[in-house]
Amino acid sequence: MGNKVILETPRLVLREMNGEDYAALCRILRDKDVMYAYEHAFEDEEVRSWLNNQLLRYEQYGFGLWAVVLKSSGEMIGQCGITMQDCAGEQVIEVGYLFAKAYWHKGYASEAARACRDYAFDVLGAERVYSIIRDTNTASQNVAKRNGMTAGKIFVKHYYNMDMPHIAYSISRKEFEHEKCGKENNRSHR
């Protein structure tokens, strides 16, 4: 796996991760503030497993969580992408995101998540796209809302020996197309 670029936004490049991203991933996944929704910061082996899981996803599905790189500096500031996730017993396409704390509240998560949502509909042909978020993670819930998603079912995931309530935010293809048409109409009226 190389540095295959998947998406570009005005400020960001989203590309496949590789072994050289291990140190950047450690800075993100070892931070207890960043990992509060997981209830623990990762140890070295968990980071390695996380990275290997993304590489397997690229092979299996052609997508996964991608490295988010700042165009201005070339620094990996987080990860955002598309994964297959269990949503109360149903396999769904999910947009997930996780950023280094220094890059919170700067719009990067929303910018990357929107590009991934669009990719899921436009390239993968998804009929519905989800973001599955801990009920206590209001910052990520706000990103989902800015991504046009609305809250749906609440269900419990068992992780790290704990039961964690999650909210399934989602947007349908019809809602996505409606939003897209509204933006195009606004541009043509200027």
Steps between C-alpha positions, in 0.01 A plus 500: 500500500635837404378851549206465262304827508126441524356849549600863513316788662603867504730446801546124524623189321350165597723209409547136589708445811816290500761380749669840498189649665550298820666786694228749400231248595668449837481874569125487432395164645714521815341832602239435771314822408471394136399147599245592767215343301694171514553543877878445472809607313648226285816306576763435229354165397148647472634775271675241284182291486296812407736578212504139379120496511487802267743334257277190497194717437670656195561151362157361588273795417715753314443750783560550870614780726744719308780724621391866507795717399518879511586632156684797653748291701475137386426400861260215577248659738244223526311232320167501325344254263241238430462167675245223520357502852246307700197714578274298731556183298503660153819562298506865387734742325636739759698823481735508798748764615761545769734800518798605710386734777704795366276494189161493671254788444660612173247343262734224381276214618195649327697567180640145486174332606301685234747387230471140624120517508500626140742223400273237658204621292673603177768230470376208709133544409378487861128539565553616859812614685545489876718640776465289814590711803518458878205668668746711704706622202327827415790634289476203260121523504532862387724394211236245395229768512712736288534206260120503452441199722219459751490287814335163473498190713694474822668167570771362727845392384712288730860618490794469739281310752240780509156560357503827306180657363540626141279710274470409132507826305425463129410665172318332210588533133175695449594750775853524358371568147255760634782677685721485189224646278441781750867600487506491119185716486655751740813524283299555181301786661811704585 
